C-alpha cells in the first residue's frame, strides 16, 4: 500500500493516536508541522505530554492501530475531494480554533474552504411536528438567501429538512457527523450525504469506517457549535441533543436562537427552556441575520487576511493590466462569466445561477473571493459590482450592531 506524503502520514498517525489532544496541538504549534513533530526524538514526545499509546502510534508501531485502520484512511484520502485538515494547517477553520476542545484534525469530504464561510447551525428534533419541519425549511432557505451556510448533523427530522432546503435553494450546507466521513447515519441518508459532499462539505473528527456510537454524538455537537456563528434550535424536547449543541454554542461564546411554539407541544419545551435561560426568541431568519451581522463581518475579515496574498496579487495585476481588472481572475472563464453576469444593480443567487449556468456552490466560492478583494458588494443576499476595489483590513460589517 503506497504511503501518502510525509506530512499527511504524520498527521494521520497523530490523529489516530487518540488520547488527550492538547499535547499534540502544542507540539504542532511549537514545531510547525506533523512531519517535523514525527522527526523529534522520542524523549521529546514524552516531555510534551504524550502517553505511551500515543508515542507508539507516532513511532509507527503497527500494533498501535486496528489492522485495517491505516490502509482504510489512506484509501479514503486518495479519493478526489477528500482531505485531512490539521491544527497546523492555515485552512483549519478559525471559528473552531476559538471553541472549547478543538479537534486535532478534521476529515473533510468536499470543499474545506466552506468551513470558513459564515454559517448557522440549524438543529432540532429527530421527530419534529409538521410545523417544525416547515420552520426548518423556511429558516434554512432564508439563511442561505442572506448569504449564510446552513450547518447541521445529517440526522433525521430537523437536520435533514435543513440540509435539503439549503441545497434546494442553491445554497451551501455542511454536515457534521458523529461517524466516519464515509458512514451516513442514518443509513438512508447516504444520498443526501453524497449531495452535501458534492455541493458543500461533510466533516468528521472520526476516521473513515467509524460506525455510529452513542458517545460520539455529544462530541459531534461541539464541532457543530464550534464551526458556526450561532445555533438555531427549531424544535426540541426537554431532553434533546439539540440542547447540548445550544449549550456548547453558548459556552463557546456564540449566539443561541430558539423558535417558540405552543405550550401544548412537547417538542417546544426545549426551546422554551432555552429562551428562559437567555437564548434569543426568534420568529424569522431576519432576526438571526441581524444579530449575526457583525460576527459575519469579523469572519470575513479573517478570510480577507487569509486571502490577502490573493487580493494583493489581483490588485497588482489590475494596476499592471487595467483592461483585465474586471474579473479579478481574467484567465478563469468561470470567473469571467460570473463578472459579466454581475451588474451594478443587485442580483440574487438564483439570477446569477441562471445567467452563468454555474452551480450555487461554485458561485458562492467565487463571490466570496471577489467580495474579499473588494470587487463585489453583498447586501441582503444580493450581489453587485463595486466601482473600485476596497482592500481594507477592517472586517466587512464590523461596525454593525449585534
Secondary structure by P-SEA (a helix, b strand, c coil): cccccaaaaaaaaaaaccccaaaaaaaaaacccaaaaaaccaaaaaaacccaaaaaaaaccccccccaaaaaaaaaaacccbbbbccccccccccccccccccccccccccccccccbbbbbbbbccccaaaaaaaaaaaaaaaaabbbbbbcccccaaaaaaaaaaaacbbbbbbbcccccccccccaaaaaaaaaaccbbbbcccccccccaaaaaaaaaaaaaaccbbbbcccccccaaaaaaaaaaaabbbbbbbbcccccccaaaaaaaaaacccccccaaaaaaaaaaaaaaaaaaaaaaaaaaaaaaaaaaaaccccccccccccaaaaaaaaacccccccaaaaaaaccccaaaaaaaaaaaaaaccccccccbbbbbcccccccccccccccc
